[in-house]
C-alpha cells in the first residue's frame, strides 16, 4: 500500500469549505497511511496526542520522522518538522506589516486589512500541508 495521491486544488478547496477542519482530517488520514507503510520504529502515535500542548511537539516530530521514511529521505525530518515554524514566522511578519497599514485595498476584491488578515491566516495553515503533500505525491499510488 502507498500513500494516496491528493490534488492540491482539492486540498485548498476542502480547507476553505470546511473552514480549516480538513487540515485535522489530512493529518489523521496521512498518519494512518504512513503507519501502514512504515515499521514500528517510525510509527506516528495515537492521533489525540496531536491536540495536547507540549506533547504535540513530540507527536509532530514523530510525524516528520514518518514523512522522512515514507518519502525515502527525500524530505528531511528536520525540514518537515520546522516547515510550519518557518512558515508561521513568515506569516507573522506579513501580518505585522499588514497590521501597520490601516487599510489595504487588494485589487481582486477591494479587501480591507481585516480581510487581508483573514486570507493570510487561513492560508498559513495549509501551506505546510501542501509542502508535505508535494513530496508524498511523488510516492503515491
Phi, psi and omega in degrees: 000147178235170175289152183281139175286127180238135180286138177297319180298317178296319179298314181295313181296315179296325178298314181286322180295319182269008180056041175093350180292336178298331179299319178295315178299318181300314179299318181295309184291324178291320176301315181296316179296316181292326178294327177287335181274323191264161178284174185298332184289344178237023177291143176273129185293179181314134190295329183295342176295339178301331185264355183266120180304149183070309178295329181294339175294315177296316179301315183293325175298316178297323177297315179296322178295321178292323176297319179301315181292318182295322180272010179055047177067017175286327175246112181297143182298328180286326174295318179293323182289318185267354180304311180297327180294313180293320177295320177299319177297317179296320180293320180294323175296316178298319179292326176296317177297315179296324180293333180278349178258126185298314175215144177235123177262107176283136183297337185289307186233007181063041186283152175270181180298326180294314179291328174297318178300315181295316180297314182294318180294317179296325181285329184299322181289333184269341182300316177297324179296318178295324177297311179295316184294330178298324176281318182294328180296333179292339181246014183276163178276000000 
